[in-house]
């Protein structure tokens, strides 16, 4: 196994080529093994309006649905502590719950919500209320009119931010704490993810990689607006960087144990998150509990993609080869969320 970054110089040139070929304003890439970061580098710029300032490896990005991994660990920690039950009916936690298909009330569990098999529709509303207490009101407005595409008992996969938001609300209701506080208490603080935050006001005090979009003339331009919606923090509200996300990757690689040796989740709980509960694209992509399962050669990668247009991101770990790769881009190039980790893992296999 590779032990130092000196052997990774090949990646500097390869990833620079990727940046230029695909016209990405800036990106941050990191690779970790089970103990430490072995490669970490910024490419391009955090803002094309400041082209003389190179992108920092530790700049913050809106990590979008990578947040779901943190959300899943938070909820599973509450399950381990006996606060929540994966197979209890959601209606028992949320008495006011109303759905367009009444029979779903007698079927829908937290397990369905975390595996995207609840039947609730897809949802993406990046702009909305700024106060975190808005989650309950937004769900009361959206759930009764959300057209369900299937029943939970059918086990049909449909990626649903609405379902994850409902799961985060259940956690709030049972603990009496806002979800951002729960995530910090259960995951961010124990892992030492000190720069990771749900709050743009905090994120903006660190180097922040700005979003870039494609202009009609083929150039790139800075998008001077980062949309926020406090009603969907658990689905995709975090800002983070490669250093902090590598700590999360190592938790996955070490089956629930943090860098300091503290066990955050039991091995059995981690295995439940990693187990395929639904299929995204047959055998090539499956889904566990807030966990993407991606076919790679003769094994699988685990983690999540993130897309908060124009940010495109991924955190993927390879338990068999014992590596994790973090890919953060400030320009929307979704295919590269897997292509870049594939390039890196392929190179590491050859070492």
C-alpha positions as CSV (number, residue, x, y, z in Angstrom):
1,X,0.0,0.0,0.0
2,X,1.2,3.5,-0.8
3,X,2.6,5.3,2.2
4,X,3.4,8.8,1.1
5,X,2.4,11.6,-1.3
6,X,5.7,11.6,-3.1
7,X,4.5,8.7,-5.3
8,X,1.4,10.7,-6.3
9,X,3.0,13.3,-8.5
10,X,1.5,11.6,-11.6
11,X,-1.9,12.7,-10.4
12,X,-0.9,16.4,-10.4
13,X,-0.5,16.2,-14.2
14,X,-3.4,13.9,-14.8
15,X,-5.8,16.0,-12.8
16,X,-4.6,19.2,-14.3
17,X,-5.4,17.8,-17.7
18,X,-8.9,16.9,-16.4
19,X,-9.4,20.4,-15.2
20,X,-8.4,22.0,-18.5
21,X,-10.1,19.5,-20.8
22,X,-13.4,19.8,-19.0
23,X,-13.1,23.5,-18.4
24,X,-13.5,23.4,-14.6
25,X,-12.8,26.7,-12.7
26,X,-11.5,24.9,-9.6
27,X,-11.5,21.7,-7.7
28,X,-10.0,20.1,-4.6
29,X,-9.0,16.4,-4.6
30,X,-7.9,14.3,-1.7
31,X,-7.0,10.7,-1.1
32,X,-6.9,9.0,2.3
33,X,-6.0,5.5,3.5
34,X,-7.3,4.2,6.8
35,X,-4.9,6.3,8.9
36,X,-4.2,9.6,7.1
37,X,-4.5,11.8,4.0
38,X,-1.9,10.7,1.4
39,X,-2.8,13.2,-1.3
40,X,-4.5,16.6,-1.2
41,X,-4.4,19.3,-3.8
42,X,-6.3,22.3,-5.1
43,X,-6.5,22.8,-8.9
44,X,-7.5,25.9,-10.8
45,X,-9.0,28.8,-8.9
46,X,-11.7,29.3,-6.3
47,X,-12.9,32.3,-8.4
48,X,-12.0,33.2,-11.9
49,X,-12.5,36.8,-10.9
50,X,-9.3,36.3,-8.8
51,X,-7.2,34.3,-11.3
52,X,-4.0,35.1,-9.6
53,X,-5.0,33.2,-6.4
54,X,-4.8,29.4,-6.8
55,X,-7.5,27.2,-5.5
56,X,-6.8,26.0,-2.0
57,X,-6.9,22.3,-1.2
58,X,-8.8,23.2,2.0
59,X,-11.4,25.6,0.6
60,X,-15.0,24.9,1.6
61,X,-17.5,23.7,-1.0
62,X,-21.2,23.2,-0.7
63,X,-21.2,19.4,-0.5
64,X,-24.9,18.9,-1.3
65,X,-26.0,15.2,-0.9
66,X,-22.8,14.1,0.6
67,X,-24.5,15.6,3.7
68,X,-26.8,12.5,3.6
69,X,-23.9,10.3,4.9
70,X,-23.7,12.6,7.9
71,X,-27.5,12.5,8.3
72,X,-27.6,8.7,8.1
73,X,-24.8,8.3,10.7
74,X,-26.7,10.8,13.0
75,X,-29.9,8.8,12.7
76,X,-28.3,5.5,13.1
77,X,-26.5,6.7,16.2
78,X,-30.0,7.6,17.6
79,X,-31.1,4.1,16.6
80,X,-28.2,2.5,18.5
81,X,-29.1,4.6,21.5
82,X,-32.7,3.4,21.5
83,X,-34.1,6.8,20.7
84,X,-35.3,5.7,17.2
85,X,-36.4,2.5,15.6
86,X,-35.6,1.9,11.9
87,X,-38.8,-0.2,11.5
88,X,-41.2,1.8,13.5
89,X,-43.9,3.6,11.5
90,X,-43.1,7.2,10.7
91,X,-46.7,8.2,11.6
92,X,-45.9,7.1,15.2
93,X,-43.2,9.8,15.4
94,X,-45.2,12.3,13.4
95,X,-48.9,12.3,14.4
96,X,-49.9,15.0,12.0
97,X,-48.4,13.2,9.0
98,X,-50.7,13.1,5.9
99,X,-50.0,11.5,2.6
100,X,-51.7,11.4,-0.7
101,X,-52.0,7.6,-0.4
102,X,-53.5,6.8,3.0
103,X,-52.3,3.2,3.0
104,X,-48.7,4.4,2.9
105,X,-49.2,5.6,6.5
106,X,-49.4,2.0,7.7
107,X,-46.2,1.0,5.9
108,X,-43.7,3.8,5.8
109,X,-40.7,3.5,8.2
110,X,-37.5,5.2,8.8
111,X,-35.8,2.4,6.9
112,X,-37.9,3.3,3.8
113,X,-36.9,7.0,4.1
114,X,-33.2,6.3,4.4
115,X,-33.1,3.9,1.5
116,X,-35.3,6.0,-0.8
117,X,-38.0,3.3,-1.0
118,X,-40.8,5.3,0.8
119,X,-42.6,6.2,-2.4
120,X,-42.2,9.9,-1.8
121,X,-41.3,11.9,-4.9
122,X,-38.1,13.5,-5.8
123,X,-37.7,17.1,-4.6
124,X,-35.1,19.8,-5.1
125,X,-35.9,23.3,-3.7
126,X,-32.5,24.9,-3.1
127,X,-33.8,28.3,-2.3
128,X,-36.2,28.8,0.7
129,X,-36.5,29.9,4.3
130,X,-33.4,30.7,6.2
131,X,-34.5,29.8,9.8
132,X,-33.9,26.1,10.6
133,X,-37.3,25.9,12.5
134,X,-38.9,26.1,9.0
135,X,-38.5,22.3,8.5
136,X,-41.8,21.4,10.2
137,X,-43.9,24.0,8.5
138,X,-42.4,23.1,5.1
139,X,-43.2,19.4,5.6
140,X,-46.7,20.1,6.7
141,X,-47.2,22.0,3.5
142,X,-45.5,19.7,1.1
143,X,-46.2,16.1,2.3
144,X,-50.0,16.2,2.0
145,X,-49.8,17.1,-1.7
146,X,-46.7,15.2,-2.7
147,X,-47.7,12.7,-5.3
148,X,-46.4,9.3,-4.3
149,X,-45.1,7.1,-7.1
150,X,-45.3,3.8,-5.2
151,X,-46.1,2.3,-1.8
152,X,-43.3,1.6,0.6
153,X,-44.2,-2.1,0.6
154,X,-43.3,-2.3,-3.0
155,X,-39.6,-1.4,-2.3
156,X,-39.3,0.7,-5.4
157,X,-36.3,3.1,-5.5
158,X,-36.8,6.8,-6.1
159,X,-34.3,9.3,-4.8
160,X,-36.2,11.6,-2.5
161,X,-34.8,14.5,-0.7
162,X,-38.3,14.9,0.8
163,X,-37.9,11.5,2.5
164,X,-34.5,12.4,4.0
165,X,-36.0,15.7,5.2
166,X,-38.8,13.8,6.9
167,X,-36.3,11.5,8.5
168,X,-34.3,14.4,9.9
169,X,-37.5,15.9,11.3
170,X,-38.2,12.6,13.1
171,X,-34.8,12.9,14.7
172,X,-35.6,16.5,15.8
173,X,-38.9,15.5,17.3
174,X,-37.6,12.6,19.3
175,X,-34.6,14.6,20.7
176,X,-36.0,18.1,21.0
177,X,-32.9,19.4,19.2
178,X,-32.5,21.1,15.8
179,X,-30.9,18.7,13.2
180,X,-27.8,20.8,12.7
181,X,-27.1,20.5,16.5
182,X,-27.7,16.7,16.4
183,X,-25.3,16.2,13.4
184,X,-22.6,18.2,15.2
185,X,-23.1,16.3,18.4
186,X,-23.3,12.8,16.8
187,X,-20.8,13.2,13.9
188,X,-19.0,16.4,13.3
189,X,-17.6,17.0,16.7
190,X,-16.6,13.4,17.4
191,X,-14.8,13.2,14.1
192,X,-13.1,16.6,14.5
193,X,-14.8,18.0,11.4
194,X,-14.3,21.5,12.8
195,X,-14.7,23.5,9.6
196,X,-17.8,21.7,8.4
197,X,-20.9,23.7,8.9
198,X,-24.6,24.1,7.8
199,X,-24.3,27.9,8.2
200,X,-23.2,29.9,5.1
201,X,-22.4,32.8,7.5
202,X,-19.8,30.6,9.1
203,X,-18.6,29.0,5.8
204,X,-17.9,32.4,4.4
205,X,-15.4,33.2,7.1
206,X,-13.1,30.4,5.6
207,X,-11.7,30.2,2.1
208,X,-14.9,29.4,0.1
209,X,-14.8,28.0,-3.5
210,X,-17.4,30.0,-5.4
211,X,-19.9,28.5,-7.8
212,X,-19.2,28.8,-11.5
213,X,-21.6,28.3,-14.4
214,X,-21.2,28.0,-18.2
215,X,-21.9,31.3,-20.0
216,X,-23.6,31.3,-23.4
217,X,-20.4,32.1,-25.1
218,X,-18.7,29.0,-23.8
219,X,-16.7,30.8,-21.1
220,X,-17.2,30.4,-17.3
221,X,-18.6,33.0,-15.0
222,X,-19.0,33.3,-11.2
223,X,-22.5,32.7,-10.0
224,X,-22.8,35.4,-7.3
225,X,-25.5,33.6,-5.4
226,X,-25.3,30.5,-3.2
227,X,-28.9,29.3,-2.6
228,X,-30.0,28.2,0.8
229,X,-33.0,26.4,2.3
230,X,-32.9,25.7,6.0
231,X,-35.8,23.3,5.5
232,X,-33.6,20.8,3.8
233,X,-30.3,20.8,5.8
234,X,-30.3,17.1,6.4
235,X,-30.7,16.4,2.7
236,X,-27.9,18.6,1.4
237,X,-27.0,21.6,3.5
238,X,-23.4,21.1,4.6
239,X,-20.3,23.0,3.6
240,X,-17.0,21.1,4.0
241,X,-13.5,20.6,2.6
242,X,-11.2,17.8,1.7
243,X,-9.6,17.6,5.2
244,X,-12.8,17.2,7.0
245,X,-14.4,14.8,4.4
246,X,-11.3,12.6,4.6
247,X,-12.1,12.2,8.3
248,X,-15.6,11.0,7.3
249,X,-14.1,8.7,4.7
250,X,-11.8,7.1,7.3
251,X,-14.8,6.5,9.6
252,X,-16.4,4.5,6.8
253,X,-13.1,2.7,6.0
254,X,-12.6,1.8,9.7
255,X,-16.2,0.6,10.1
256,X,-17.4,3.2,12.6
257,X,-14.2,4.1,14.4
258,X,-12.9,7.8,14.4
259,X,-9.3,8.9,14.1
260,X,-9.0,9.2,17.9
261,X,-10.1,5.6,18.4
262,X,-13.6,6.4,19.5
263,X,-16.2,4.1,18.2
264,X,-19.0,6.2,16.7
265,X,-21.1,3.4,15.3
266,X,-21.1,-0.4,15.9
267,X,-19.7,-2.6,13.1
268,X,-23.2,-4.2,12.8
269,X,-24.7,-0.7,12.3
270,X,-22.2,0.2,9.6
271,X,-22.9,-3.0,7.8
272,X,-26.6,-2.2,7.8
273,X,-25.8,1.1,6.2
274,X,-23.6,-0.5,3.6
275,X,-26.1,-3.3,2.8
276,X,-28.0,-2.8,-0.4
277,X,-31.6,-2.0,0.4
278,X,-32.7,-0.8,-3.1
279,X,-31.3,-0.7,-6.6
280,X,-30.6,2.5,-8.5
281,X,-29.3,1.0,-11.7
282,X,-29.3,-2.7,-11.3
283,X,-26.1,-4.2,-10.0
284,X,-24.0,-1.2,-11.1
285,X,-25.6,1.2,-8.6
286,X,-27.4,0.2,-5.4
287,X,-28.4,2.1,-2.3
288,X,-28.0,1.3,1.4
289,X,-29.1,3.6,4.2
290,X,-28.1,7.0,3.0
291,X,-25.3,5.2,1.2
292,X,-24.6,5.0,-2.5
293,X,-23.1,1.6,-3.5
294,X,-21.3,1.8,-6.8
295,X,-19.9,-1.2,-8.7
296,X,-16.2,-0.8,-9.3
297,X,-14.4,-3.7,-11.1
298,X,-14.9,-6.8,-9.0
299,X,-16.1,-5.0,-5.8
300,X,-18.0,-1.9,-4.7
301,X,-17.4,1.7,-3.6
302,X,-19.5,3.3,-0.9
303,X,-20.3,6.9,-0.1
304,X,-22.3,9.5,-1.9
305,X,-22.4,11.9,-4.9
306,X,-23.3,15.5,-4.4
307,X,-24.9,18.0,-6.8
308,X,-25.9,21.5,-5.8
309,X,-25.7,23.1,-9.3
310,X,-23.1,24.2,-10.2
311,X,-21.2,22.3,-7.5
312,X,-20.4,18.7,-8.3
313,X,-18.9,16.4,-5.7
314,X,-18.3,12.9,-4.4
315,X,-17.0,11.0,-1.4
316,X,-16.3,7.4,-2.3
317,X,-14.4,4.7,-0.2
318,X,-13.0,1.4,-1.4
319,X,-13.0,-0.9,1.6
320,X,-11.2,-3.7,-0.2
321,X,-8.3,-1.5,-1.3
322,X,-8.6,0.6,1.8
323,X,-8.7,4.0,0.1
324,X,-11.1,6.9,0.1
325,X,-11.3,9.7,-2.5
326,X,-12.9,13.1,-2.1
327,X,-13.7,15.1,-5.3
328,X,-15.0,18.7,-5.0
329,X,-15.7,20.8,-8.1
330,X,-17.1,24.4,-8.3
331,X,-18.3,23.8,-11.8
332,X,-21.0,21.3,-12.7
333,X,-19.3,18.3,-14.3
334,X,-21.3,15.5,-12.9
335,X,-19.7,12.6,-14.8
336,X,-16.3,13.4,-13.2
337,X,-17.7,12.7,-9.7
338,X,-17.0,9.0,-10.5
339,X,-14.4,9.4,-13.3
340,X,-11.9,11.1,-11.1
341,X,-12.0,8.6,-8.3
342,X,-11.8,5.8,-10.9
343,X,-8.6,7.4,-12.3
344,X,-7.1,7.7,-8.9
345,X,-8.0,4.2,-7.7
346,X,-6.8,2.7,-11.0
347,X,-3.4,4.5,-10.5
348,X,-3.1,3.3,-6.9
349,X,-3.8,-0.3,-8.0
350,X,-0.8,-0.1,-10.3
351,X,1.6,1.1,-7.6
